[in-house]
Amino acid sequence: MFQGHLNLVLHMSANSKKSMGWSGVLVLLGLVALFGGQDWLVVLIPAAMLVWYGASPALRSGRN
């Protein structure tokens, strides 16, 4: 069952792997904000902005 998914991940390009990683970080920060409450937003909003702007060059570096 997981063999096909593992095969897909192993054959992804480096740019795809980077964008998937940054997307995972943003989802994780969103979950922390959802369950952490308002006190965490002071830390999470700047962190999410840094991740977003830090990941943008990796997301735009594809050939197409």
C-alpha positions as CSV (number, residue, x, y, z in Angstrom):
1,M,0.0,0.0,0.0
2,F,2.7,2.5,1.0
3,Q,5.2,1.2,-1.6
4,G,3.7,3.4,-4.4
5,H,3.7,6.5,-2.2
6,L,7.3,5.9,-1.1
7,N,8.3,5.4,-4.7
8,L,6.6,8.7,-5.7
9,V,8.5,10.6,-3.0
10,L,11.8,9.1,-3.9
11,H,11.5,10.2,-7.5
12,M,10.5,13.8,-6.9
13,S,12.7,16.6,-7.9
14,A,14.7,18.5,-5.3
15,N,12.5,21.6,-5.8
16,S,9.4,19.5,-5.3
17,K,10.8,18.0,-2.1
18,K,11.7,21.5,-0.8
19,S,8.2,22.9,-1.5
20,M,6.6,19.9,0.1
21,G,8.7,20.4,3.2
22,W,7.9,24.1,3.5
23,S,4.2,23.4,2.9
24,G,4.4,20.9,5.8
25,V,6.0,23.5,8.0
26,L,3.2,26.0,7.2
27,V,0.6,23.4,8.0
28,L,2.2,22.6,11.3
29,L,2.4,26.2,12.2
30,G,-1.3,26.5,11.3
31,L,-2.2,23.6,13.5
32,V,-0.2,25.1,16.4
33,A,-2.1,28.4,15.9
34,L,-5.4,26.6,15.8
35,F,-4.9,24.6,19.0
36,G,-2.5,27.0,20.8
37,G,-4.9,30.0,21.0
38,Q,-4.3,33.7,20.8
39,D,-1.1,33.7,22.9
40,W,0.7,31.7,20.3
41,L,-0.2,34.0,17.5
42,V,2.3,36.6,18.6
43,V,5.0,34.1,17.8
44,L,3.5,32.2,15.0
45,I,2.5,35.0,12.6
46,P,6.0,36.3,12.3
47,A,7.3,32.7,12.0
48,A,4.9,31.9,9.3
49,M,5.8,35.1,7.4
50,L,9.5,34.2,7.6
51,V,8.8,30.6,6.3
52,W,6.5,32.0,3.5
53,Y,9.1,34.5,2.3
54,G,12.0,32.2,2.8
55,A,10.3,29.4,0.8
56,S,9.2,31.6,-2.1
57,P,12.6,31.4,-4.0
58,A,12.5,27.6,-3.7
59,L,8.9,27.5,-5.0
60,R,9.7,29.8,-8.0
61,S,12.9,28.0,-9.1
62,G,11.3,25.4,-11.3
63,R,12.0,25.0,-15.0
64,N,8.4,25.6,-16.0
